[in-house]
Structure formats: structure tokens, C-alpha cells
Amino acid sequence: MNKKKMLGTPYFIWSVMFILVPLGMVFYYGLTDKSGAFTFENISAITSPEHSKALFLALLLSLIATVICLLLAYPLAMILCSMNINQHSFIVLIFILPMWMNFLLRTLAWQTLLEKTGVINNILTFLHLPTLNIINTPYAIIFGMVYNFLPFMVLPIYNSLTKIDGNVINAAQDLGANGLQVFTKITLPLTVPGIISGITMVFIPALTTFVISKLLGGSKILLIGNVVEEEFTQASNWHLGSGLSIVLMIFIIINMVISTIFDKDGEGSVL
Amino acid sequence: MIKNAAKKIYIILIFIFLYAPIFTLIVLSFNASRTRAKWGGFTVKWYVELFKNDAIMQALFNTLLIAFIASVTATIIGTIACISIMNLKKRTRALVIGITNIPMLNADIVTGISLMLLFISMGLRFGMGTILLSHITFCIPYVILSVMPRMKQLNPHTYEAALDLGAGPVYGFFKVVFPDILPGVLSGFLMAFTMSLDDFIITHFTKGAGVDTLSTKIYTEVKKGIKPEMYALSTLIFITVLILLLLVNKNPDEKTTKQLKSEKH
């Protein structure tokens, strides 16, 4: 027994060294100033107008993107489930496959499609429909978030739907429940782990993105991710960057706690 | 009938949404004009140019090398870790799994920054080594996540039986346990490889000057305009993967292949 436990030692050392210690470093830098003295200034910097605006905008856009993902993904997962495809891996593949084309290029491709004289607008003009002018606006950023993170909402919901025992639904129907009742009383509660896991998987990357806002939002719209990235790569103010990251981590921790409460057995996992 | 048609239309629309950018990139790779904005006629010259472009070829080589080493290492460490996690007491196990989940649930930007700060304080030189350490770190959770469920399904008695019949622990593991967890190991490896290949954010913070992967190269090209060779390269990668996956998934009924496999073993 003890030998088996020992097998994990390399990984345990690895995870302390490269997961826990680095996070400790972020806290160390975030709570000290350049001379190494303890300070809360880097964290309270979030209240400055430009930082709080970036945080608020990031929260707003990522919340909208998460809701849109959920609304698009749930029906999609239900349809995929009802199609009775034996190949579970095939469904996963369809959503993983686009990842083999570089994420930056895929997002840039939307620039081409959404531009004022882009493909979509050409089609809309051809159909005599009003054109879409969303490139370099917050709407384009939401669009990019939904596009990039939709698979992470679909897969966990699809997984939890496939785990529902068909007999439970049959039993409900035999006892006189109509379609809506079956959905609200059976299907929806049983897929809560999947929904929560999907929300976590979409909300966190959307909240902290700096790439999507840079590529689709022009360079004028700053999200909190852009602010942090610039502190590290351009301003080289690691203390401030770490302080703002600690603020981001508060949202991440809230998210983790919620997801562990609702998803104790890892039922809503992506795979 | 109407309901079925609506379902089909919905699925088709979502797939257009998911695959439209990919289709766009494939079209752009055949565009004779250097800019994305207009169509300058059909050409395959970018595919020829691509192989002459040393910078892109080097970035491709780096990307594949990092993805390969990182996913193989992560698969080995992760699979071995699973064996021991299964044998931990409930509370310790929950703690370890909780820590394992951190890189997956944490924001990439925070992971990237935290590793960057670690490497700086360790005095490491930024380059391939630091990228590899970071990639292995965020790949391991994907492996553990896909091997763990397989481990749970195992019948512990078969392994014990093998030991009783005189097999050594290593021999017993490879003959009895490994074949059963192999699908999980493979999908974990594939997932890790894909994630490493597609990663930009963590690489962005942990790479040094001079070393580029495809992602970081594309990012620096964004301002100057993407070289059309990049579209050609990503088209080639995508088509290759698509063909490989179609070959692997050729058999429409997965269950029969699985049964055949298990009969063979």
C-alpha cells in the first residue's frame, strides 16, 4: 500500500513546486511594493477609475457571454443527446477539432468576417438587410467570447445529459408529467453539475481574456485582462500586476467554491 | 416533422458558427492578395513559400516539440499519480484533486504570471525549458481527469489475482491494469497535446526572447499583418488532423470496435 502512495511523490512535488509556490509568489508580489515592504496599495489600485472601469466592463461582457453560451448550448446539448449517436467521442471531437486551428487565427478570421466590408456584411447587403457594424465594439468582444468558449459549455452539459437514466424520465411521464414538467423537475435539476461546470469553464476565461479584446475590440477597449497583461509585459510593474491578479483570483475562488459545492463527484467534467 | 427540421437547422447554424472562421482561413490560404481584405485570385504560392520560410518552420518545430515532450511527460507523471491518488485516504485525496484542478479552473493569465514570477525568482533563463515546465504543469490535470474515471471502474481483484498468480507489480500493472485504463490514458494524452498546441497565454508569459511557438509568432504578426504562409500552414495542420481523425473514427459503431479490442486482450 505504502509503495503505491510513494508513486505519487514526483507529482506531489511537482504540484507544490509549480502550482502552489507560483500562486504564493503572486500573493507575495501583490502584497509588497518595490522595496519589499508590505502594502495593500496594489490591491486597492483596483478602485482607481481606469482599473475599476476595466474590471466592470470585463465582468459585464463575460456575464453576457456566459448567459448567451448557456442559452445556445443547452438546446444544442439536448438535440445532440436525442440524436442517439453512439459515438460519444465523435461529439467531443467535433467541438475539439477547431482547436487544432490556432486560436489567434480563428479569432482573427472573425475580424475578416465581421469587418464593415467583410463577408457577413456583403451577404447582408446582397439580401437587402441592414449591415452589422460591430467590429471594434464591445459586441464584437462578446461575439468572440461566445465563439471561443461555447464548446466548454456544450460538452459538460452534454455529458450530464447522457448520464440521465432514461427510466427516470419514463417514470415521470407514466406518472402524468408533461414535457415541460419533465424538463423542469427531472432534466434540469439532474444537469445542474454540468451547467455549473460549463459556467465556470466559460466565465473565468472570458473574464480574464486579453487576447479577444485586443483582436476584436480594437485597441481602445481595455478589459481587466489587458490591464494586467500590460503591467507585466510593457509597464514591468509586477507588483501592481500581481495585486490586480489577486483581485481576479477572488472571482476565480468564488467560482471554484460554487463549482465544488454543486459538483462534488466531478460529474459535470468536460471529458 | 417541423420540430425535427427546426432541430436540424439549429445544429447546422451552430456548426456554421463554429466552422466559419476555419473555412475563412482555408479560403485565405489560397488568396493571391497579401491582405485579408480583398480576394486577389486563386494561388497555391503560399504553400510553396511556406516551406522556404525558416522562421515559420522553426516556430512549427518548436510548437510540435513542446507539445510532444509536454504531453508525453504529463501523461507519464499523471498516470502514475493516478495510481497513488486512488490509494490515498479520502480527505488527502480530495486535497490532492483540489490542487490538481487549480490549473484548469484558474485563469490562464494568472497561471502564466505566477509561473513567470517563479522562474524569475529561481533565476532560470527563459526559453524552451521554461515553456516546457509550464506546459507540463497545465497538461497534467487533463491526463489525471481522463485516467481517474477509468481507474475507478477497475476491478481491484484482477490485479490482486495477477499478483497471487506470481506476477510482479510492474508486470501485473502492464498486463492487467494498463490495458483497461489505456483509453483514458490515450484521450488524456490527446487532450494534453491539443491544449499545449493551442496554448498562447501561458507561453506568452513564460517564453524568452528569441524562442517562438506558432501562437506567439502569430501574436507578434497581428500588428504588422499576418503572413499568408501562416494560413497555408494552419490549413495543412487542420486537414492533416481531420484526415487522421476520420481514419481513426472510420468504424461507425464504436461499441463493436471496443468489444473486439477487449476480446483481443
Boltz contact constraints between the chains, C-beta under 6 A:
constraints:
  - contact:
      token1: [A, 4]
      token2: [B, 83]
      max_distance: 6.0
  - contact:
      token1: [A, 4]
      token2: [B, 84]
      max_distance: 6.0
  - contact:
      token1: [A, 4]
      token2: [B, 87]
      max_distance: 6.0
  - contact:
      token1: [A, 5]
      token2: [B, 84]
      max_distance: 6.0
  - contact:
      token1: [A, 5]
      token2: [B, 87]
      max_distance: 6.0
  - contact:
      token1: [A, 7]
      token2: [B, 80]
      max_distance: 6.0
  - contact:
      token1: [A, 7]
      token2: [B, 83]
      max_distance: 6.0
  - contact:
      token1: [A, 7]
      token2: [B, 84]
      max_distance: 6.0
  - contact:
      token1: [A, 8]
      token2: [B, 81]
      max_distance: 6.0
  - contact:
      token1: [A, 8]
      token2: [B, 84]
      max_distance: 6.0
  - contact:
      token1: [A, 10]
      token2: [B, 77]
      max_distance: 6.0
  - contact:
      token1: [A, 11]
      token2: [B, 77]
      max_distance: 6.0
  - contact:
      token1: [A, 11]
      token2: [B, 81]
      max_distance: 6.0
  - contact:
      token1: [A, 15]
      token2: [B, 99]
      max_distance: 6.0
  - contact:
      token1: [A, 18]
      token2: [B, 137]
      max_distance: 6.0
  - contact:
      token1: [A, 19]
      token2: [B, 99]
      max_distance: 6.0
  - contact:
      token1: [A, 19]
      token2: [B, 102]
      max_distance: 6.0
  - contact:
      token1: [A, 22]
      token2: [B, 114]
      max_distance: 6.0
  - contact:
      token1: [A, 22]
      token2: [B, 115]
      max_distance: 6.0
  - contact:
      token1: [A, 22]
      token2: [B, 118]
      max_distance: 6.0
  - contact:
      token1: [A, 23]
      token2: [B, 114]
      max_distance: 6.0
  - contact:
      token1: [A, 25]
      token2: [B, 114]
      max_distance: 6.0
  - contact:
      token1: [A, 25]
      token2: [B, 117]
      max_distance: 6.0
  - contact:
      token1: [A, 25]
      token2: [B, 118]
      max_distance: 6.0
  - contact:
      token1: [A, 26]
      token2: [B, 114]
      max_distance: 6.0
  - contact:
      token1: [A, 76]
      token2: [B, 14]
      max_distance: 6.0
  - contact:
      token1: [A, 79]
      token2: [B, 7]
      max_distance: 6.0
  - contact:
      token1: [A, 79]
      token2: [B, 11]
      max_distance: 6.0
  - contact:
      token1: [A, 86]
      token2: [B, 254]
      max_distance: 6.0
  - contact:
      token1: [A, 87]
      token2: [B, 254]
      max_distance: 6.0
  - contact:
      token1: [A, 98]
      token2: [B, 18]
      max_distance: 6.0
  - contact:
      token1: [A, 98]
      token2: [B, 22]
      max_distance: 6.0
  - contact:
      token1: [A, 99]
      token2: [B, 194]
      max_distance: 6.0
  - contact:
      token1: [A, 99]
      token2: [B, 198]
      max_distance: 6.0
  - contact:
      token1: [A, 100]
      token2: [B, 238]
      max_distance: 6.0
  - contact:
      token1: [A, 100]
      token2: [B, 241]
      max_distance: 6.0
  - contact:
      token1: [A, 101]
      token2: [B, 22]
      max_distance: 6.0
  - contact:
      token1: [A, 101]
      token2: [B, 234]
      max_distance: 6.0
  - contact:
      token1: [A, 101]
      token2: [B, 238]
      max_distance: 6.0
  - contact:
      token1: [A, 102]
      token2: [B, 214]
      max_distance: 6.0
  - contact:
      token1: [A, 102]
      token2: [B, 234]
      max_distance: 6.0
  - contact:
      token1: [A, 103]
      token2: [B, 198]
      max_distance: 6.0
  - contact:
      token1: [A, 104]
      token2: [B, 200]
      max_distance: 6.0
  - contact:
      token1: [A, 104]
      token2: [B, 218]
      max_distance: 6.0
  - contact:
      token1: [A, 104]
      token2: [B, 219]
      max_distance: 6.0
  - contact:
      token1: [A, 105]
      token2: [B, 25]
      max_distance: 6.0
  - contact:
      token1: [A, 105]
      token2: [B, 234]
      max_distance: 6.0
  - contact:
      token1: [A, 106]
      token2: [B, 21]
      max_distance: 6.0
  - contact:
      token1: [A, 109]
      token2: [B, 21]
      max_distance: 6.0
  - contact:
      token1: [A, 109]
      token2: [B, 24]
      max_distance: 6.0
  - contact:
      token1: [A, 109]
      token2: [B, 25]
      max_distance: 6.0
  - contact:
      token1: [A, 110]
      token2: [B, 21]
      max_distance: 6.0
  - contact:
      token1: [A, 112]
      token2: [B, 24]
      max_distance: 6.0
  - contact:
      token1: [A, 112]
      token2: [B, 36]
      max_distance: 6.0
  - contact:
      token1: [A, 113]
      token2: [B, 24]
      max_distance: 6.0
  - contact:
      token1: [A, 204]
      token2: [B, 107]
      max_distance: 6.0
  - contact:
      token1: [A, 208]
      token2: [B, 107]
      max_distance: 6.0
  - contact:
      token1: [A, 208]
      token2: [B, 109]
      max_distance: 6.0
  - contact:
      token1: [A, 225]
      token2: [B, 109]
      max_distance: 6.0
  - contact:
      token1: [A, 245]
      token2: [B, 110]
      max_distance: 6.0
  - contact:
      token1: [A, 245]
      token2: [B, 113]
      max_distance: 6.0
  - contact:
      token1: [A, 252]
      token2: [B, 106]
      max_distance: 6.0
  - contact:
      token1: [A, 252]
      token2: [B, 107]
      max_distance: 6.0
  - contact:
      token1: [A, 256]
      token2: [B, 105]
      max_distance: 6.0
  - contact:
      token1: [A, 271]
      token2: [B, 145]
      max_distance: 6.0
  - contact:
      token1: [A, 271]
      token2: [B, 146]
      max_distance: 6.0
